[in-house]
Amino acid sequence: METPVDDLDQRLQDASDPLTDIMPAAITLAMMCRHRTMANWLRTEFDGYHVGNQLPPYRIGLPGHIVARSPQYGWIPAPIDDDQKETLGQQDLHDGVKSLEKICLACKRGSGHRIAYDPEVLADLQSRINLSAELAITVSRDTYSDLLRVIRSTIYLWTQSLMEAGLGGAHNSLSKEEREQVAHLDDPTLYWRRAMTEVDSLPVPGVRNVGFLERLFGGAG
């Protein structure tokens, strides 16, 4: 019989297992360990961050491309210079994992997701680049996948630490002594900081690509 730790470790490395489905098991494991800080971080990542709340750095200033709506051609790259592209072409992402993963799965390889600006932000941006057209920002599928991989890697690194601390054996509950021996591992900040630098060396997949028919008939949802 596999432990919740072993099961979670395997699922995190399985590209066919969506992070949306994995996170409830991770929250359950965190509660078993009495890791309240980790459980709160997991819930926030799953549900999303309220606008105005502080975001972790892996969700801030993600690269995007500003586009403008043309009456004749539809959405086209906004006519801005390279400096404006660098300074303005950034987006913070507040969405929860379920929404992020759904967006990512709905995008075909090499494409992205267009995000509308709030009216106040739109007006300010139009003024700054001297353009009256409707503007939006497109964030690539790869950027969404990379963000989700950092979150997935954070959980993976935490799980590895639990296993290294000796949480194993065929049981579905933890003794007081076992919880005490992993109490110091209740630190999601430690793990997401590591994930940001170690993600490319970890056996953790990004979001899988889905085919046209699966996107068309709702398999991505």
N, C-alpha and C positions, 0 to 999 in steps of 0.2 A: 504493500500500500504506500503510495507516494504521499509525502507531506505537502502541505500548502506551499511551502517554500520551494520544494523541488518542482512541483507542478507549475508554479509561477515562473520559475527560471526557464523551464522548457517552452512555455507559451510565449515568453518575451522574445525568444529566438526563432519563433515560427512565423514566417512572413504571411501565412494564410490566416493567422489569428489576429483580428483587428484589435488595436489598442483600446477602442471603445468597449470591447467585450472583456478585456483583460483587467481594466482598472477597478471594477467592483471587487474582483478577487484580491487585488493589491490592497484596497481599502480594508477588506476583511482581515487580511494578514496583519496590517498595521494595527488594527484594533486588538487582535489577538496578542500582539507584542506590547500593547499599551503605548504605542508610538503615536501619541496624539498630534504632534507637530507634523509628522509624515502623513497621517490620515487627513489632516486639514489641508495640507498642500495637495494631496491627491484629489480631494473633493473639489478644491478650487480649480485645479487644472481640468477636471472632468466637466464641471459646470460652467467655467469661464470666469473672467475677472470683470467686476463692475467698472464702468468708465469712471475714472477719477482715482481708482485704487492703484497702488504702486505695482507695476509689472516687473517680473524678473527680467534680467538683461537679454535672455534668449528670445524674448517676445518684443523687444523694442528696436525700432529703426530698421526693420527688415526691408530688403531692397525691393523696389517696385518700379513700374514704368507709368508715367502720367500719360493719359490718353484724353483726347478731346473729341466730342461728338460733332461730326460734320453733317450738315443737312444733305449733302450729296453722297458722301462715301461712308457714313456711319462712324464708328469709333476708329480713330487713327492716332498715331503718336503725336503728342502735343508739340507744337513748334517752340521748343525751349532749347537754350544752349547747354553745353556740357556741365557748366557750374551749377545751373539750375537743376539739371537732372540729378546731380550728386547730392545737392542739399535738400531738394524737395521730393525726390523719388524715394521716400522712406515711409514705412507704415508700421504702426504698432498693432499687434493682434491680441484682442481680448477674448476671442471666442473660445469656448470649451473644446475639449478633445473630440467629442462626438461631432460637433459642427465642423471643426477643422478637418477631421478625417473624411467626413461626407463630402466636403468641398474638394478635397484632394482626389478622392476616388471618382468624382464626377468629371474631373479634368482629364483629357487625353494627354499622352506624353508630349512634352514640349509646349503645352498651352498653359493658361493661367486663369485666375479668377479676378473679375473686375469688381472693385469695391467703390461704391458711391461715397462721396464726401458729405458730411453734415453741411447744412446751409451756411453756417458761420465760417466753417473751414473753406468751403467752396468760394465764398465771396472774398475771403482774404487771399486765397491762392489766385483767383482771377485778377485781383488787383496787383499782386506781386509780379505776375508774368504778363500783365497788360493784355488779357485775353477774355472776351466775354462769353465764349462758348462753354457749354457744360463740360466739366472735367471729372475724371475718375482716376483711380490708380489700379493697375493690374499687378497682382502678385503671382509669381510663377508657381506651378505645381511643385517644382523642386524645392522651393522655399518652404511651402507648407509641409512637404515630406521631411525636410531637414529639421523643422521645428518639432514635429511629432517624433522624430527619431531621437532628439535630445531628451524629450520627456520619457520616452520608452527606455532610453539608456540610463536615465536617472533611476528608474525603478529597478533596472537590471543590476546596477552597481550596488544599490541598497540590498537587493536580494543576495548578491554575492557575499556581501559583508555578513548577512545573517547566517549564510551557510558556513562561512569561515569561522563564525563564532560558535558553531556546533549545533545549530538548529536543524536537526534531522531526526530520522526515526519515524516509524509509522504511527503517528498520532495527530489528532486534529485540535489539540489544545496545548497550552504551554503551562508549565508549572511556574510558581513564583520565582524559583531559582533561575529558570531559563529566561524569564522576562527580565530579571535583574542583570543577567550576563549580556543582554543585548540593549539595555537601557541607553547606553552611550551612543547607540547608532541611530537614535531618533533625531536626525539632522538632515532634512532634505536639501538645505542650501549647500552642504558639503558635497552631496552627490550630484546636484545639477551643475555645480561649478566644475566638478570633475568631468561630467558628461560633455560639457561644452568643449573641453580640450581633448577628450579621449574618444569621442564618438566614432571617429573613422577607424579606430583600432578595435572596436567592440563587435561581437557577433550579433549585432542587433539590426534587423532589417528596417528599411524605410517602408512607405506605404506602397503596396503592390499596384501595378497597372492593371486596369480592367479593360476588357474589349468593348467594342461599340455596342454589341447587343446587350451586354450586361448593364452598360450605362443607360441604354435606351429603355430597357424593361425594369429598371429600378433595382438591380442587384447591388449597385453602389450605395444604396440608401440603407 
